[in-house]
Amino acid sequence: MRDRNSKSLRTEFLGFFVISLVASMVFGMMSYIIVENLYFKAKQDIYETEKQDATALIEELKTILETDQTKDGWSDKLDALNFDTNIYFINVVDEQGTILYRSHQEEPQQRDYILYRALNLNGENKIVFLEGLYKDRPYEESVLVMVIILMSVILFIFVFFRLANNRINYIHEISETVGRISKGDLDSQIRISGQDELTWLAGNINMMGQSIRERNAIEEKMEKSKKELITNMAHDLSTPLTSIIGYLNLIKDRKYPDESKLVEYVEICFNKSQQLKQLISKLFEYSKLTSEAIKLEKTNLDVNRLIDQVKVEYFHLIEDNHLQLELDLNPEKPFIYADPILVVRVFENLIHNAIKYAKKPGILRIKSIIENDDVLVTFSNNIDRKQFKNDDMKRIFERMYIKDQSRSQGSGSGLGLAISREMVELNGGKIWSQLEDDQIVFIIRFRNINSYKT
């Protein structure tokens, strides 16, 4: 889930856009002001040059007029002058304002400057006027404006990509890492940078890679455990099966001395077949618990009542195995929320485990404890400490982990405690074991039903 304090990638890129736009606009305005000032000064110099040319032209006109005193003479010479009629307008007038000569029939609509010279023709004062226009340069300012706009656009693109470059490179980095992960390089990690959607995406990709690695590790472990399960079960199943086949061969070949031996052989075959059936049943039960989605039917359970129920069912079996059952039940009646069938099966498995491994004669103690928001149920019994080590407690809930003597005797399958752990965890609990002096203690922890209400 995204952090509330994280930035939005849209907002971030919008900020880059605004900064780039402002920078380009400021650059454009400053450039326009500078260029306009420079261009204005340049135009003034050009205009000054054009006025100097116009001054030289009017001086030439004065010279022509003063040299040739007849009107027809100087009029022809003025008409023959080579000057730009688009920018120069020449008029010659007398003192009364009568126009004696004009270069154009129409008056100019615009005058940028007017030059005049007074002269004396045949004893009369005359004035020659030169009205001029500066040369038109329609494209210069447009070109300059276009150049400024183009430079502003280039600056905008440069600033925007400069600001966004880190995030763009980060997108490339994410893309490359995802490509490596897709090819199987699950150790690839994306550098966490920033506080936006890309950072959130990178974190999720890293978590995804870690999750895939962990899942692969679990699958490898499960595959290895599966192979061990098949190997061990093949051994444990072959042991009673070999005995059954051996005794059946004796019976088939009638290699028994008398009828009593025949009955003994049959009984052995029957017991071995029952043992084989139990092994197959436990294997099926474990496979079902670990591979199928079991539908739990949870309800409020009185733990003390379940223990009393198990006590009634297994009291004689416990006594027949030279064990004494002691109960220490919490008077407050601890309640849990779980599937009663699975919980009873866990209790039964722990009782059978005690019967197999307890030091006999001995005591099997069952306690119910309320500890804050938890309910604890403990099963403890005396053991031969030489047979158990602390390392055994770490592996005792692994499937197919059984003591060597039990395997050799064919009395264990190594699945009972593994099944118990699966059942407890399905109900949201936890089970573990520990050694206390000459006792082994199995502890089951469930949440107290009252803790769900608070």
N, C-alpha and C positions, 0 to 999 in steps of 0.2 A: 504494500500500500504506500502511496506517495506521501512524503512529508509535507505537512501544511506549510512549512517555511520554504519549500522548494519553489524555484522560479518556473514560469511557463516559457517553453521554447518559443511560442508565438510572440509573447511579450518581449523576449530577448531579441528576436530577429526584428520585431517592430522597432525596438530601441535602436538597433543597428541601422535600420532604414532611416529613422528620424535624424539620427546623428549625421549620417552620410548626406541626407538631403539638406540639412542646415549648413553643413560644411561646404557643400557644392554651391548653395545659394549665396553664402557669404563670400566665397571665392569669386563667384560670378559677378556679384555687385561690386566688390572691391576691384576686380579686374576691369569691369566696365568703367568705373570712375577713373581709374588710372589711365586706361587706354583713351578714354574720352578727353582727358586733360592733355595727354600727349598728342592726340590727333588734332585737338583744337589749336595747340601751339604750332603743329606742323602746317595746319591750314592757314594760320595767320602768316606764317613765313611764305607759303605759296601765294597767298593773296597779295602780300607785299611785293613779291616778284612780278605778279601780274599787273599790279598798279605801276610798277616801274616800267614795264613794257608799254603800258598805256601812256605813261608820261613821255616816253621816247617817241611814241606814235604822234601825240599831239604837238610835240616840238617839231617833228618832221612836217606836220600839217601847217604849222605857223610859218615854217621856212618856205614851203611851197607857195603859200599865199603871199608872203612878202616879196618873193622873187618875181612872181608873175602877177602884175597888177590888174590885168584884164579878167573879167569874170569868166568869160568862156575859156580862157587859158587855164586858170587854176581849177575851174570846175572839171575840165577834162582830166587834168592831172590827178585830182582827188578820186575821180571815178576809176582811174587806172591804178590806183594804189592797191597793193596786195595786202589786205587785212581781213581778219575773221569777221564777217558781217553778222555772225550769230551772237557775238559778244560785244561788238563795238558799234555805237550809233553816233554819227557825226552830223552836227548842225552848225551852219554859219549864219549869223544874224547881224543886223545893223543896230544902231543905237535906238531906233524906234521899235525894235523887236521883230522887224520883218525878216522872215527866213529867206536868205539868199541861196542856201544850199542845204540839202539834207540827203543822207545816204540811204534812208529807208522812207517809204511812203507813210508808214504807220509808226506812231509813237510806241516806244517800248513800255510794256506793262510793269516792268521791274527794273530798278536801277540799283546797282550795288555801290557805285561811286560815280561822281561827275567831275571832270577836269575841264578847265577853260583857260583860254589865253586871249588877251586883248592885243589888237594890232591895228595899224593904220594903212588903209588901202586907198590910194588916190586922194589923200587928205581927209578921208572919212574913217571914223573909228568903227572897227568891226570886232566881233567876238566869235571865236570858234569854240564849240562845245563838244566834248567827248564823253558820252555816257557809256559806261561799261558794266558788264556782268562777269562775275567770277565763273570760271569754267565749271560746268556741272560734273559731279563725280557721284553718280547715283548708287554705285555698287560698293564703294569703299566702306561706308558705315555698315551696310548689310553683311558684307564679308567679315568685318571685325566682330559684329554681333554673333554671327554664326560660329566663328572661331571660339569666342568666349563661351557660347552655349556648349559647343563640342568639348572644350576643355573642362567645363563644369560637369558634364555627363561622365567623362573619363574619371574625373576626381571622385564623383559619386560612386562609380563602380569600384574604384581602387579602395576607397575608405570602407565601403560596405563589405567587400570580400576580405579586406585586412582585418576588420572587426570580427567577421564571421568565420575567419579561417580556422581558428581553434576548434569551433564546433563542427565545421565541415570535416576537418582532419579527424575529429573524434568519431564522426559518423563512419568515415573510412576505416578507422581502427575497429569499430564495432563490427562492421561488415566483414573485415578480414578475419577477425576472431571467430565470428559465427561460421565463416567458411571453414576454418580449421577444425572447429568443433564438429561440424557436419561430416568432416572426413575422418573423425575418430580421435582427434587430439583433444581429449577431455581435460588435459591439464592447462589448457590455454585460459588465461584470465584477462579481463578487460580492466584497464586502469580506470579507477573511479575519479571523475573530474567534474566539477560544477554541481549545480543543484536544480536540474531541470528534467524534462522527460527522458533525455538521453542518459542522464545519470541513473534514473530509475530503471530504464531499459537495460543498461549495462549491469546494474546490480542484479536484476532478475536473470539475465543471461548467465552471470557468474553463479548464481544460486542454482540455475538449471543445470549447468555443467557439474557443479558439486553434487547435485541430486542424482544426476546420471552416473557419476563416478561411484557414489555410495550405493546406488541400486545395482550397478554392475558388480561391486564388491560383494554385496549381499547375495546376488545371483551366483557369483563364483563360489561363495561360501556354501550356499545351498546346494549347488551342484556337487561340490566336494563332499558335503555332508550326505547328499543323496547317494553318491557312490559308496561312501562308508556304510550307509544304512543298508544298501543292497548287499555289500560284502559281508557285513556282520549278520544280517538276517539270513543270508544264504548259509552261513556257518551254523547259526542257531537253529535254523529249520532242518538242516541236514543231519544234525546230531540225533534228535528223536526219530527222524525218518530212517536213518541208518539202523538204529536199534529195532524199529518196527520191521524193516525188511529182513534183518538178521534173524529175528525170532520167527517171523512168518516162514522163512526158508527152513528153519528147524522143524516147524510144524508141518510144512508141505512135504518135507523128506522123511517125516515121522521119526526124527531123531530126538525122541524124548523117552526116558526109561519107563515112565508110568503115567497114569492119568493125572496124578497130582502135579507133575511137572508141566503137563499140557495146560492145566488150569493156570499155573504160575506164568507160563509163557503168554497165554492169552491176556492175563491181567496186566502183564508188563506192556504188551502191545496196546491195550486199551488206555493205560495211563499215559504212555508216550503220545498216543493219538490225541488225547485230551490236552496234553501240553502243547502239541503242535497246533491244535485248534485255538488255544489261548494266544499263542504267538501270532497266528494269522489274524485273530480278532483284534489284538492290540495294534498290529501294523495297520489294519484297515481303519481302526478308530483314529489313530494318529494322522493318517493320510487325509481322512475326512476333515479333521479339525484344522489342518494346515492348508488345505487346498480348496475347500468349499466355503461358500458364504453360509454359515450356520445361522438359522433364525433363532434368536434367543427369546425365551419367554420369561422376562424378568418380573419379579414381584418383591414385595417387602417380606424379608425372611427373618425369623427369630433364630439367631445362631445357636442359642442354648437348646432350643427345641430340636434343631437338626442334629446336634451332637447327641442328645438323648436318643433320637431315633436310630442313629448309627450304633450307639452303644447297645441297644436292644438287639439289633440284627447281628452284631459281631461279638457279643459278649462271650458266647460259648467257644467260638473259634479262637478268640484271644486266650481264654483260659486253657483250651486244649493245647496251645503252643507255649504253655508255662509262663504266661505273662499275666500281670495283675493290672487291671484298668483303674486309673485314678482320674477323677474329673474335678476341675476347679473352675466353676462357671461364675461369671460376673452376675451378681444379683440384680443389676439394673436391666437385664435382658437386652443385649445389644442387637440392633436391627441393621440389616444391610439390604441393598437393592440388587438382586442377582437372580440368575436362573437356578432354581432349587435342584434340578436333576444334575446339572454340572457340578454344583457345589458339593452335593452328596458324593458324586463320583470322585472328587478330589479327596474328600475325607476317607473314602474307601481305599483309594490308592495308597494314601499315607499309612493307613492301618496295615494293609498288606505289606508295604515296605518295612514297617516296624517288625512284623511277624518274621520276615525273611532275615533281617539283619540284626535284630535286637539280641543282646546277651541274655541267655535264658538260664535259669529263671530270672525274671526282671520285672520292671514296672513300665507301663505305657501311660504317660500323663497327657491329658488334653485340657487346655485352658482356653477360656474366652476372656478377652481384656478390652476395655474401652480406654482409648488413649487419645484425648482431645477429639479431633474429628474423624478418627479411625477406629475400626474394630479389628483386633488381632486375635487369631486363633493359632495356638501352638501345639505341636505334637512332639513329644520328646521321649526318648528311651535310652537305656544304657547300651553301650556297644563295647566291643573289644577295641580299645584305642589303637592297638598295633595295626589293625586292619584299615584304619582311616587316617588320612593326613589332611592338612589344611588345603592342599591343592585339590583334593577330592571335592571340597565344598564349592570350588569354582566351576567344576565340570559336571557336578552330580545331576544337573537338570538337562544336560545335553542328551540328545537321543542316542541310543545304543551305548551309553556309558554305564557299565555295570562292573562290579568287582569281579576279578578273575575267578574266584572260587565259586561264585554264583553261576558264572557262565559254564564252568567245567561241570558243575552239578546239574546244569540245565534248569535251574530254578528261577532264572530271571531273563527278561527280554530287553531291559534297558530302555523301555518306552514308557513305563508307568509314570515316572516323575516328569518326563518331557510332556506327556499328555496332561498331567496335572498343571504344569506351568501354562500350557496353552489355554486350558479351561479357566484358570484364574485370570489370565490376562484378557480373555474374551469378556469377562465380567468386570473389567476395569480394575482388577486387583493386582497384587504383586506377591510372589512367593520366593523365599530364599531359605538357606540352611546355614547353620553355624555349629561349631563344636564348643561345648562347655564342659570342661573336665572330661569325665568319661561318658558324656551324653552327646547325642546328636539331636539338634532341635530344628524342626521345620516350622517356619513362621509364615502365616498367610495374613496379608493386610487388605482390608476392604474399607471403603469410606462408610462412616456412620450415616444411617439414613437421615438423621437429624441435621447433618451438615449440608444437605441439599436444600433445606428450608431456610437457612440463614443466608 
